Amino acid sequence: MKKTTADSLKPTGKPQSASTNGRKKPGNSKSKEEGARYRVDQSGVWWFDANPKVSLWKRLCDWLEVVAQSRTDAGREWGALVRFKDRDGVDREWNIPYELFGSDGGTEVVKKLLSMGLKIESDRYVRRPLIEYLMGSDVSSRVTLVNKMGWHGNAFMLPDRVLGTPAEPLHYYSDAPSVCRMAEKGELADWQEKVASMAKGNDLVMFAISAAFAAPLLDLIGAETCGFHFVGDSSLGKSTLLKVAASVYGGPAEYPRTWRATDNALEATAAAHSDCLLILDEIGQCDPRIIGETVYMLGNGQGKARANDRGGARDIQHRWRVVFLSSGERTLLDHMTDAGKKPQAGMEMRLLTVPACLHENEQDRKRLGIYQTDHNYNGGAALSDHLNSTVAELHGTAFPAFLQALLEPSRFASVAERIRTIRLRFMADCLTDKASGQARRAADKFSLVAAAGELATEWGVTSWEPGEALGAAVSCFVAWLHRRGGEGSHEEREIIDAVRYLLEVYGESRFTRWDSEDSRIDDHAPRTMERWGFRRTLEQNSQLDGKSTESLFYVFPGAFKESFAKGHDPKRVARVLADLGALECDGERLQGRARLPGMGMKQTRCYIIKAAALYPDAQAKQAA
């Protein structure tokens, strides 16, 4: 059970009166004031046995104080929030749902208190008056029950405290310890000097740390969950990236999670990290049969809707907004291919693949790995060793400092506009007017990370220079864009790749050679057994490049629909080719017209594909 993080509910240290009628606490004698049946002091909870044959105060248990009544913000799930000390003298807290009092005379309440270490008298008379005491303590204090971390109004719930000013004290309640394992160790200044400073000049490290600060900004601007997957060969330093990002919140051994879990378990994990960073290491540990649906679930920000025992929908459904970082030697596409699955564009947008090495030179790649500079540590491996050992001793101080700065009244109201300004600058630097919606959507997520890093710099959390976090995010986005193949959409790339592949593999065997000027073919050429159309080779002359040839493919409409547009709308495929300049159109019609061999004197409708246009030159690729 988690402590209520509200100053108004701190124990006073004085004995608490628990009389049901609010009268003054009786003295410690065999007589009692009329109506006063319970008293609470440091020695425990006492009950007055009014039986004329007894008429004595009897001890029920050690000190047990009802500090508030609890309920959700919807006014449901009422309970009593109690505090006590266990047998080791450790302060404990439990929110007791009132519904437990209605089953088996409250036996479950007594069993739970015993299991948590409260010392209860062993006499048979104890249970009934103890339950009456807990149910009858009508305290005026109220707390709001919350079942997730993160934003609740203008307050931010952490596992051990609340930052900000909630309208009412908040109490995090769960039947199990939170899997969001934040912890603080060391001082912020030391973390800045020995960890954050190593990100300078290393775009991937700076991007990972900036992503950790981005999580609480999602709710403020209404942005969707962001996911970034660092992919690359083994021993480059991918795990170090995740550990450094985790150090913003907690220890590198405790805070990160793994993909090795069921989708139901990942729901609970994501909900527990709401408005915080979620780290999932090694994507290869996730079942490839469910990885696609799992990525969709994480990106959508809500879990499955489940039925209750009466067949209706449950009131509680896991919801979250997170930034999650992942790593692995393979991409989502590679992993799904193992199970015969085909990834959708939406999956790619929910888990953006970032190369875990930005070096073109193989020698630098081996020496530095994920880094661009080793800060005089004699190679990337030595720098990783330094960071791994350092974050184990210095962690968890940066995120509370960032939240405290964010929640300052003078800054909180204007932070959304500041984020918008940084993101607009990012978009202007990284995209052209021809960028697809998917490229813009991805850039939107990279820009949020850039804004988070810049804000952390402005508020003195990172020790970086202004503009460094923005530059690192731009570098990572350009790497994502280059690996993806440009600003076009995922579906467009699939279409172009598929058409190019068919012409490369079947250009000779499925297309009859047609080189003459008239509508005749070479009767001595090998016969085409399964013909998709005709292939014509045209000569080209250039004063600079000399002679060359270009192939035109005249594709029958039926073959185009069944083979070239398989799995897609034929009009969509034709439009993509036309926009690329790879299709000869007849005015506004996507199909061209030609007198094909064996088709008589009239012109026949077909798709005329220019193969050269499917292969952009090196300058065009570099521009993309």
C-alpha positions in Angstrom: 0.0 0.0 0.0 1.3 3.5 -0.8 1.3 6.4 1.6 -1.1 9.3 1.1 1.1 12.2 0.1 -0.8 15.0 1.7 0.5 17.2 4.5 -3.0 17.7 5.9 -3.2 14.0 6.8 0.1 13.7 8.7 -0.2 12.1 12.2 -0.4 14.6 15.0 1.3 12.4 17.5 -1.6 12.9 20.0 -4.1 10.2 21.1 -7.1 10.2 18.8 -10.7 10.0 20.1 -12.7 7.5 18.3 -16.1 7.9 20.0 -19.0 7.4 17.7 -20.8 10.4 19.1 -17.9 12.8 19.1 -17.8 13.3 22.9 -14.7 13.8 25.0 -12.4 10.8 25.4 -13.1 9.0 28.7 -10.5 8.6 31.4 -8.6 5.4 32.0 -11.0 4.0 34.6 -13.5 1.3 34.9 -16.4 3.7 34.5 -17.3 5.3 31.2 -19.0 8.4 29.9 -22.4 7.8 28.4 -22.0 6.8 24.7 -18.2 6.8 24.7 -17.1 3.3 23.7 -13.7 3.7 22.1 -10.5 5.5 22.7 -7.2 5.6 20.9 -3.8 6.5 22.4 -0.2 5.5 21.9 -0.8 2.3 23.8 -3.4 1.1 21.4 -7.2 1.0 20.6 -9.4 0.5 23.6 -13.0 -0.7 23.8 -15.4 -0.3 26.8 -17.2 -3.5 27.5 -20.5 -2.3 28.8 -21.6 -5.7 30.1 -22.7 -5.0 33.8 -20.7 -8.0 34.8 -17.5 -6.6 33.2 -17.7 -2.8 32.8 -14.0 -2.5 31.8 -11.9 -0.9 29.1 -10.4 -3.7 27.0 -7.4 -3.4 24.6 -8.2 -4.4 21.0 -4.9 -3.8 19.2 -1.8 -1.6 18.9 -2.3 2.1 17.8 -4.6 2.2 14.7 -5.8 5.5 13.5 -8.5 6.3 10.9 -7.2 9.4 9.2 -9.7 9.9 6.4 -12.5 8.6 4.3 -11.6 7.8 0.7 -13.4 7.5 -2.6 -12.6 7.9 -6.3 -13.2 11.2 -8.1 -16.5 9.7 -9.3 -17.7 9.3 -5.8 -17.4 5.5 -5.8 -15.4 2.8 -4.0 -15.6 4.4 -0.5 -13.3 3.3 2.1 -11.4 4.1 5.3 -7.7 5.2 5.2 -5.9 3.9 8.3 -2.4 4.2 9.7 -0.6 2.0 12.2 2.8 0.6 13.0 3.8 -2.9 12.3 5.6 -5.2 14.7 8.9 -3.7 13.6 7.7 -0.2 14.4 7.5 0.8 10.7 4.7 3.1 9.7 2.1 1.4 7.5 -1.0 2.6 5.7 -4.0 0.8 4.2 -7.1 2.0 2.5 -9.8 -0.4 3.6 -12.7 -0.7 1.1 -16.0 -0.5 3.0 -17.2 -3.4 0.9 -14.9 -5.7 2.8 -16.8 -5.1 6.0 -19.9 -6.6 4.4 -18.4 -10.0 3.9 -18.2 -12.6 6.6 -18.4 -10.1 9.4 -15.2 -8.3 8.3 -13.0 -11.3 8.7 -11.0 -10.2 5.6 -10.2 -6.9 7.2 -8.8 -8.5 10.3 -6.8 -11.0 8.3 -5.2 -8.2 6.2 -4.3 -6.1 9.2 -2.6 -9.1 10.7 -0.7 -9.9 7.5 0.5 -6.3 7.4 2.0 -6.6 10.9 -0.6 -5.0 13.2 -0.6 -6.6 16.6 -4.2 -7.6 17.6 -5.2 -9.1 20.9 -6.0 -12.8 20.6 -9.2 -12.8 22.7 -12.3 -14.0 21.1 -14.2 -10.7 21.8 -11.7 -8.6 19.7 -13.0 -8.9 16.1 -16.5 -7.5 16.4 -15.6 -4.3 18.4 -12.6 -3.7 16.2 -14.7 -3.8 13.1 -17.3 -1.5 14.7 -14.5 0.9 15.5 -13.3 1.0 11.9 -16.7 1.3 10.4 -18.0 3.9 13.0 -15.1 6.3 12.8 -16.8 9.1 10.9 -13.8 11.4 10.3 -14.4 14.5 8.3 -11.2 14.4 6.3 -11.5 13.1 2.7 -8.9 11.8 0.2 -9.3 11.0 -3.5 -8.3 7.5 -4.5 -6.2 7.2 -7.7 -4.9 4.0 -9.3 -2.2 5.4 -11.5 0.9 7.7 -11.4 1.0 11.0 -13.2 -1.2 14.0 -13.6 -4.4 14.4 -11.5 -5.5 18.0 -12.2 -2.7 20.3 -11.5 -0.9 17.8 -9.3 1.5 15.0 -10.2 1.4 11.7 -8.3 4.8 10.0 -7.7 5.1 6.7 -5.9 6.1 8.4 -2.6 4.6 11.9 -2.8 2.5 14.4 -4.7 4.0 17.5 -6.4 1.7 20.4 -7.0 -1.5 21.5 -5.4 -4.3 19.0 -5.7 -7.9 20.1 -5.0 -8.0 17.4 -2.4 -5.4 15.1 -0.9 -4.6 12.1 -3.2 -4.0 8.5 -2.2 -2.4 6.0 -4.6 -4.1 2.7 -4.0 -3.1 -0.7 -5.4 -3.2 -4.2 -4.2 0.4 -4.6 -5.2 3.5 -2.4 -5.0 3.9 -0.1 -8.0 6.0 -1.4 -10.8 7.0 2.1 -11.5 10.1 1.9 -9.3 11.4 5.5 -8.9 14.2 6.0 -6.5 16.6 8.9 -5.7 20.3 8.5 -5.0 23.0 11.1 -5.0 22.7 14.8 -5.9 21.4 16.4 -9.0 24.6 18.4 -9.5 26.7 15.2 -9.5 24.3 13.6 -12.0 24.7 16.6 -14.3 28.5 16.6 -14.1 29.0 12.8 -14.5 26.1 11.7 -16.6 24.3 14.5 -18.4 27.6 16.1 -19.5 28.5 12.9 -21.3 25.5 13.5 -23.6 27.2 16.6 -25.1 28.2 15.8 -28.6 26.5 12.4 -28.5 23.1 12.9 -30.1 21.6 9.5 -29.2 22.4 9.8 -25.5 21.0 13.4 -25.4 17.9 12.2 -27.3 17.3 9.4 -24.8 17.6 11.7 -21.8 15.4 14.3 -23.5 12.8 11.6 -24.1 12.7 10.9 -20.4 11.6 14.5 -19.7 9.0 14.5 -22.5 6.6 12.1 -20.8 4.9 14.6 -18.4 4.4 17.0 -21.3 2.1 14.7 -23.3 -1.0 15.4 -21.1 -0.3 19.2 -21.0 -0.5 19.5 -24.8 -2.9 16.6 -25.6 -0.3 14.6 -27.5 -0.4 10.9 -28.0 1.9 8.2 -26.6 5.4 8.2 -28.3 7.6 5.2 -28.8 11.2 5.0 -30.0 13.1 1.8 -30.8 16.9 1.9 -30.9 18.0 -0.8 -33.3 21.5 -2.0 -34.1 24.1 -4.7 -33.8 25.0 -6.2 -30.5 27.5 -4.5 -28.2 27.0 -1.0 -29.7 25.7 0.4 -26.4 21.9 0.2 -26.8 21.3 -0.9 -23.3 23.5 1.9 -22.0 21.1 4.4 -23.8 18.2 2.9 -21.8 20.0 2.9 -18.5 21.1 6.6 -18.9 17.5 7.5 -19.7 16.3 5.5 -16.7 18.6 7.4 -14.5 16.3 10.4 -14.8 13.8 8.4 -12.8 15.5 5.7 -10.8 18.1 3.0 -10.7 19.3 1.3 -13.9 18.6 -2.2 -12.5 15.2 -1.5 -11.0 13.4 1.0 -13.2 13.6 -0.5 -16.7 11.1 -3.3 -17.7 11.5 -5.8 -20.5 9.3 -7.0 -23.5 9.2 -10.4 -21.9 5.6 -10.2 -20.7 2.1 -11.0 -21.8 0.1 -8.2 -23.4 -2.1 -8.1 -20.2 0.9 -7.6 -18.0 2.2 -4.9 -20.3 -1.2 -3.1 -19.9 -0.7 -2.9 -16.1 3.0 -1.9 -16.6 2.1 0.9 -19.0 -0.7 2.2 -16.7 1.7 2.2 -13.7 4.1 4.4 -15.8 1.4 6.9 -16.9 2.9 10.4 -17.7 6.4 8.9 -17.1 9.0 7.1 -19.1 8.5 3.4 -19.8 11.6 1.4 -20.8 11.2 -2.0 -22.5 14.5 -3.6 -23.2 15.2 -6.2 -25.9 12.2 -6.5 -28.3 13.4 -10.0 -29.3 12.0 -11.3 -26.0 8.4 -10.5 -27.0 6.4 -13.1 -28.8 6.5 -12.2 -32.5 2.9 -13.3 -32.9 1.6 -10.6 -30.6 4.2 -7.8 -30.9 2.2 -5.9 -33.5 -1.0 -5.8 -31.4 1.1 -5.0 -28.3 2.7 -2.0 -30.1 -0.8 -0.8 -31.2 -2.0 -1.2 -27.6 0.8 0.8 -26.1 0.5 3.5 -28.7 -3.3 3.8 -28.3 -3.0 4.5 -24.6 -5.6 2.1 -23.3 -6.0 -1.6 -22.5 -8.8 -4.1 -23.3 -12.3 -3.5 -22.1 -13.3 -6.4 -19.9 -16.6 -7.7 -18.6 -17.5 -7.9 -14.9 -19.0 -11.0 -13.2 -22.4 -9.9 -14.4 -21.5 -9.6 -18.0 -21.3 -5.8 -18.1 -18.3 -3.6 -18.8 -16.0 -3.0 -15.9 -15.6 0.5 -14.6 -11.9 0.3 -14.5 -9.9 0.1 -17.7 -6.2 0.7 -17.9 -5.3 4.1 -19.5 -2.0 5.8 -19.9 0.1 8.4 -21.7 3.8 7.4 -21.8 7.0 7.9 -23.8 8.5 4.5 -24.1 12.0 3.5 -25.3 12.8 0.1 -26.7 16.0 -1.5 -28.0 16.9 -4.6 -30.0 19.1 -6.0 -32.7 16.0 -6.2 -35.0 13.3 -3.9 -36.1 9.6 -4.4 -35.5 9.3 -5.5 -39.2 12.0 -8.1 -38.8 10.4 -9.5 -35.7 6.9 -9.7 -37.1 8.2 -11.4 -40.3 9.4 -14.3 -38.2 5.8 -15.1 -37.4 4.5 -14.4 -40.9 2.9 -11.1 -39.9 2.8 -8.0 -41.9 3.3 -4.7 -40.0 0.9 -1.8 -40.7 1.9 1.8 -41.1 0.2 2.6 -37.8 2.6 0.3 -36.0 5.5 2.1 -37.5 4.1 5.4 -36.3 3.7 4.1 -32.8 7.2 2.7 -32.5 9.6 4.8 -34.5 12.9 3.0 -35.4 16.0 5.0 -34.6 19.4 3.6 -35.8 21.6 3.0 -32.7 24.7 4.1 -34.5 25.1 7.3 -36.6 28.5 6.5 -38.1 28.9 5.8 -41.8 32.5 4.7 -41.3 32.9 1.1 -40.2 36.1 1.9 -38.2 34.3 4.7 -36.2 31.3 2.4 -35.8 33.4 -0.3 -34.1 35.4 2.1 -32.0 32.6 4.5 -30.8 29.3 2.5 -31.2 26.4 4.7 -30.2 28.6 7.7 -29.4 30.1 10.4 -31.6 32.7 11.4 -29.1 34.1 9.4 -26.2 35.0 12.4 -24.0 38.6 11.1 -23.7 37.5 7.7 -22.3 39.4 5.7 -25.0 36.5 4.4 -27.0 32.8 3.9 -26.7 33.1 0.7 -24.6 35.0 2.6 -21.9 32.5 5.4 -21.9 29.6 2.9 -21.5 31.4 1.3 -18.6 31.7 4.7 -16.9 28.0 5.6 -17.5 26.8 2.2 -16.4 28.6 2.4 -13.1 27.8 6.0 -12.5 24.1 5.8 -13.0 23.9 3.0 -10.4 25.1 5.6 -7.9 23.5 8.8 -9.2 19.9 8.6 -10.3 16.3 9.7 -9.7 17.0 13.4 -8.9 16.4 14.9 -12.4 12.8 14.1 -12.9 11.5 15.6 -9.6 13.6 18.7 -10.3 12.0 18.9 -13.8 8.5 18.6 -12.3 9.1 21.2 -9.6 10.3 23.7 -12.3 7.3 22.8 -14.5 4.8 23.3 -11.7 6.0 26.8 -10.7 2.8 29.0 -11.1 4.6 31.6 -13.1 5.7 29.0 -15.7 3.0 26.4 -15.7 0.4 28.5 -17.6 2.7 29.4 -20.4 4.7 26.2 -20.9 2.4 24.9 -23.6 3.1 27.9 -25.8 6.8 27.5 -25.2 6.6 23.9 -26.3 4.7 24.9 -29.4 7.4 27.4 -30.4 10.2 24.9 -30.2 8.2 22.3 -32.1 7.4 24.7 -35.0 11.1 25.5 -35.3 11.9 21.8 -35.4 9.3 21.1 -38.1 10.5 24.0 -40.2 14.1 22.7 -40.1 13.3 19.1 -40.9 10.4 18.8 -43.4 9.6 20.1 -46.9 6.2 21.0 -48.3 6.1 17.5 -49.9 6.3 15.6 -46.7 3.6 13.0 -46.2 1.2 12.9 -43.2 3.1 10.0 -41.7 6.4 11.9 -41.9 4.8 14.9 -40.2 3.3 12.7 -37.5 6.7 11.2 -36.8 8.4 14.6 -36.8 5.8 15.8 -34.4 6.9 13.2 -31.9 10.6 13.9 -32.4 9.9 17.6 -31.9 8.3 16.9 -28.5 11.5 15.2 -27.4 13.4 18.3 -28.6 11.1 20.6 -26.7 11.5 18.6 -23.5 15.3 18.6 -23.7 15.3 22.4 -24.3 13.0 23.0 -21.4 15.1 20.9 -19.1 18.1 23.0 -20.2 16.3 26.3 -19.7 15.3 25.2 -16.2 18.8 24.2 -15.1 18.2 20.4 -14.9 20.7 19.2 -17.5 23.7 21.6 -17.7 23.4 21.5 -21.5 23.7 24.6 -23.8 20.5 26.0 -25.4 19.9 24.4 -28.8 21.9 21.2 -28.1 18.8 19.0 -27.3 17.1 20.4 -30.4 20.1 19.5 -32.6 20.2 16.0 -31.2 16.6 15.4 -31.9 17.0 16.7 -35.5 19.9 14.4 -36.0 17.9 11.4 -34.8 14.9 12.3 -36.9 17.1 12.7 -40.1 18.5 9.2 -39.3 15.0 7.8 -39.0 14.0 9.6 -42.2 17.0 8.3 -44.2 16.5 4.7 -42.9 12.9 4.9 -43.9 13.5 6.1 -47.4 12.3 9.7 -47.4 9.2 11.7 -46.5 6.7 9.6 -48.4 4.1 7.4 -46.7 4.7 3.8 -45.6 2.1 2.5 -48.1 3.7 4.5 -51.0 7.1 2.9 -50.2 5.6 -0.5 -50.1 3.9 0.0 -53.5 7.1 1.3 -55.2 9.2 -1.4 -53.7 6.7 -4.1 -54.9 6.5 -2.8 -58.5 10.3 -2.5 -58.7 10.7 -6.0 -57.4 8.3 -7.4 -59.9 10.0 -5.7 -62.8 13.4 -6.9 -61.6 12.4 -10.5 -61.1 9.9 -11.0 -64.0 10.9 -8.2 -66.4 12.4 -10.8 -68.8 10.1 -13.8 -68.3 6.7 -12.2 -68.1 7.0 -9.4 -70.7 7.4 -10.2 -74.4 10.3 -8.4 -76.1 9.1 -5.7 -78.5 11.9 -3.6 -80.1 10.7 -2.9 -83.6 9.2 0.5 -84.6 5.9 -1.1 -85.8 3.5 -3.3 -83.9 5.4 -6.5 -84.4 7.5 -8.6 -82.1 10.6 -10.8 -82.8 9.1 -14.2 -83.8 12.5 -15.8 -83.1 12.6 -14.7 -79.4 11.7 -17.2 -76.7 8.0 -17.5 -76.2 6.5 -15.9 -73.1 4.4 -18.5 -71.4 2.6 -16.3 -68.8 2.5 -12.9 -70.3 1.8 -9.7 -68.3 2.5 -7.4 -71.3 5.3 -6.2 -73.5 8.8 -4.8 -72.8 10.3 -2.2 -75.1 13.9 -0.9 -75.0 14.5 2.7 -76.1 18.0 4.2 -76.8 18.9 7.5 -75.2 21.8 9.8 -76.2 23.4 12.4 -73.9 26.4 14.6 -74.7 27.6 14.3 -71.1 26.8 10.7 -70.3 26.8 9.1 -73.8 24.5 6.4 -74.9 22.1 4.5 -72.7 18.8 2.6 -72.8 15.5 2.8 -71.0 12.9 0.1 -70.7 9.1 0.7 -71.0 6.8 -1.9 -69.7 3.3 -2.1 -71.2 1.2 -3.9 -68.6 -2.2 -5.3 -69.3 -4.9 -4.0 -66.9 -5.7 -7.4 -65.7 -2.1 -8.3 -64.9 -1.7 -4.9 -63.2 -4.6 -5.5 -60.9 -3.8 -9.1 -60.0 0.0 -8.8 -59.7 1.2 -5.2 -59.4 -1.6 -4.0 -57.2 -2.0 -7.1 -55.2 -3.3 -6.1 -51.7 -3.9 -2.5 -52.8 -6.4 -0.4 -54.7 -5.2 -0.5 -58.4 -6.0 3.2 -58.8 -4.0 4.0 -55.7 -1.0 2.1 -57.1 -1.3 3.9 -60.4 -1.5 7.3 -58.8 1.6 6.6 -56.7 3.5 5.7 -59.9 2.2 8.7 -61.7 3.2 11.1 -58.9 6.7 9.5 -59.1 6.9 10.1 -62.8 7.0 6.4 -63.5 3.7 6.1 -65.4 2.9 7.5 -68.8 -0.7 8.8 -68.6 -3.2 9.8 -71.2 -4.2 13.2 -70.0 -6.1 12.8 -66.8 -6.4 9.0 -67.3 -3.9 6.9 -65.5 -3.9 4.3 -68.3 -2.0 5.1 -71.4 -2.8 4.0 -75.0 -0.6 2.1 -77.5 -0.9 -0.1 -80.6 0.3 -3.4 -79.0 1.6 -6.3 -81.1 -1.2 -8.8 -82.0 -3.9 -6.4 -80.9 -4.9 -5.1 -84.3 -4.8 -1.5 -85.7 -6.6 0.2 -82.8 -4.9 1.5 -79.7 -5.3 -0.5 -76.5 -5.5 0.7 -73.0 -2.6 -0.4 -70.7 -0.4 0.9 -68.0 2.9 2.1 -69.4 5.6 2.0 -66.7 9.0 3.7 -67.1 11.4 1.5 -65.1 14.2 4.2 -64.8 11.8 6.4 -62.7 11.6 3.7 -60.0 15.3 4.2 -59.3 16.0 7.8 -58.1 19.6 8.8 -58.6 22.1 9.4 -55.8 21.4 13.2 -55.6 17.6 12.6 -55.3 18.2 10.1 -52.5 20.5 12.5 -50.7 17.9 15.3 -51.0 15.3 13.0 -49.5 
